[in-house]
Amino acid sequence: MATGSMSPDSLLRAAFEAAIDAAQPATCVPRFLPDPPRGRTIVVGAGKAAAAMALALDRNWVGDLSGLVVTAQGHGVRCPRVEVIEASHPVPAETARRAAEQILQRVGGLGADDLVICLLSGGGSALLPLPAPGLTLDEKQSITRQLLRSGATIGEFNCVRRHLSRIKGGRLAAACHPARVVTLAISDVPGDDPADIASGPTVADPTTCADALAVLDKYRIEASPVVRSGLRTGEWESVKPGDPRLARADYRVVARPQWSLDAAARLAAERGVAPLILSDRLEGEARVVAREMAGLVAAVMHDGRPVRPPCLLLSGGETTVVVRGAGRGGRNVEFLLALGIALGERDNVFAIAGDTDGVDGMEPVAGAIWRPDSLARAAALGLDPQRLLDDNDAHTFFAALGDSVVTGPTRTNVNDFRAILVLP
């Protein structure tokens, strides 16, 4: 077998683990820390990695330090000098709303000698749900649920979020003025755009209220007259490029999806398997991307292009799912099931797909593994793969086979990870 001493399953799992390890806050945060200020240092932040990032900062910071970060339930860690609050995700909750309010209070009244370190990661958008003036949390929750099911891209989703908020879209950094602001971010978005990481609370927003309204109209999102008025009139406009309140804001991406794919590629090469990183920013509907990947696998197998087996095809980014059924969801397992159906029973193709935060969709399952005999084992259990895919129920398919990948909370997030192993 051309994977060194590892089985195909073990190689895929090791590649996934290498991707996650490359983005661990304990490793990536310390080397990006700013110099201490003459005044106070306040820490704020949000995201699935926020607590672990705060702990890495706390352990490596000499001098005054206090603050508050909000993370997803199960992703918290004890941090001696920084308060950690856990809240539900991906639908914003009252606990997170109160935490966002407290964060704004903590950065108010700072001086030019003070420093705010803002820790951001994937999940931060839902964990900083401070509604725009006149907007209720209930309506923000409704819009979030609709967008989650619509197939909207993360860029479209976050454009709406920035304009329905009192803290996103540069407003947090504006509230810190005249203090210096240094943002340390773990990117979970295609292209690593700071405006989309946690919906950009510390950076200027080039999009407009009109753009946000266009997204709602495109996906036929039900919204109240209050929302439509706030967007149509520009009352809820975000902080724009050139705003003087952001002049002392510095942004540092401390971990990127590309770096995690690089780590997985190095592991594959060490095992004698040729890695090919396709992209760290693949987007599109999960099952459509899967069919395109199946076509690429066929080219590799039949023509040895663009790489000859044994090889590992790696990709990141964030696919979407248009929810049509009533299943348990998960864009990574939906991709994987659609890929397997398109591949059929090929003896030499294995694959893994998972979310690097350990949660795919609403399930505490990171993803799953596809094996050459997956379809045969499913048939023996009486499972109908296409019916389950049509019902957006891929988690049920892989759980029945015992092929789910469960990591628990990883306390980081560099988005989706996909690896397809093609053997000779």
Buried (B, 14 or more C-beta within 10 A) or exposed (E): EBBEEBEBBEBBBBBBBBBBBBBBBBBBBBEBBBEEBEBBBBBBBBBBBBBBBBBBBBEEBEEBBEBBBBBBEBBBBEBEBBBBBBBBBBBBBEBBBBBBEBBBEBBEEBEEEBBBBBBBBBBBBBBBBBBBEEBEBEBBBBBBEBBBBBBBBBBBBBBBBBBBBBBBBBBBBBBBBEBBBBBBBBBBBBBBBBBBBBBBBBBBBEBBBEBBBBBBEEBEBEBBEBBEEBBEEEEBBBBBEEBEBBEBBEBBBBBBBBBBBBBBBBBBEEBEBBBBBBBBBBBBBBBEBBBEBBEBBBEBBEEEEEBEBBBBBBBBBBBBBEBEEEBBBBBBBBBBBBBBBBBEEBEBBBBBBBBBBBBBBBBEBBBBBBBBEBBEBBEEEEBEBEEBBEBBBBBBBBBBBEBBBEBEBBBBBBBBBBBBBBBE
